[in-house]
Amino acid sequence: MAEVLRLSPAICAYPDEKYENLKIEVILPGIEKENRYFKLAEDGFYVKATKEGVEYVDSYSICCPVNTDKAVATYSKGILKVTVPYQEPFENVVDVKIE
């Protein structure tokens, strides 16, 4: 059995401009549709993708609960993009002065 190299994919997760949705971007270059998996819970997500002896795999916690049933995902040019609304949008967000 050939060895599989396991790597953590590059992931960026951030709120949208109105702090209503969580946006997740995962770099998964050259992965076929049948080899991409994304699982989402209200407090975290798991991603796995495989190609030619390489397995991209990782899981992440989410700070604020999301509505999993309203998640939308697309894959284009090697980037998996997921948008999912927060259960409660951020309220009373304060800009912190950086010195």
Buried (B, 14 or more C-beta within 10 A) or exposed (E): EEEEEEEEBEBEBEBEEEEEBBBBBBEBEEBEEEBBEBEBEBEEBEBBBBBEEBEBBBEBEBEBEBBBEEBEBEBEEEBBBBBBBBEEBEEEEEEEEEE
